[in-house]
Amino acid sequence: MPGKHVRFSTQNTVYPPVPGLSHSVLTDNSSSGLYTPPSYYNVLPGPTHNAPRRSYTDPQAGKARAHNLLAYRSAPLITYDLTLPPSAISTHYHGLSSAGMSEPAVYPPQSTLTITTPHLPWSVVVAASNNRRYVTVADVLSALYHGLRTNITSAEFASLGSEKLMRRVTAAYTARYTRLKGHRGYEHEKASGVKRVDYLMGCTELRGLTPTSRVGVWRLHVA
């Protein structure tokens, strides 16, 4: 049974992002050793039974767009594994700067955003930081990391409803802490238990955001 190998914790643990962007973030960092999910995680599960549903269409939603750094594309401008803090971002884009991270995450700018995906039963609410009037690119990246680091409960795990999904979530959790074996933080990461990011079942590469039919609600794309 998958539950024999799963740990749950009531304490959410996050590694805070480094303020601003380091030099390594602004240059080609293709050899940084970012974790690549195993090949058998190449297909996400279908939408969960309690995922948020769209209820109406807003005529202005088609005019909304995400910042270029967050816009959905097959080859995003930034490379980001959502299991890692935003300080681990790398890029081949030479025009990236720390100033760009402080620009509005979406246009028109909004003071709060809700990010959803049909593959998770939870949404991530992003609020503007530092008394700004709008959510920034950095706000989105930080909120996604912290939101997906939230621990799940045994009841939430049971609500997956099938042993196949439980095994895949357990495998993602195991892969997440196993990559730290031999390094500081391995035991802590293992003991901290299953987190929401594990529900992506290894598909944790950020591909970007697209607007939905609901004002202020954006869809998260991963691969």
Secondary structure by P-SEA (a helix, b strand, c coil): cccccbbbbcbbbbbccccccccccccccccccccccccccccccccccccccccccccccccccccccccccccccccccccccccccccccccccccccccccccccccbbbbbbccccbbbbbbbccccccccaaaaaaaaaaaaaccccaaaaaacccaaaaaaaaaaaaaaaaaaccccaaaaaaacccccccccccccccccccccccccbbbbbcc
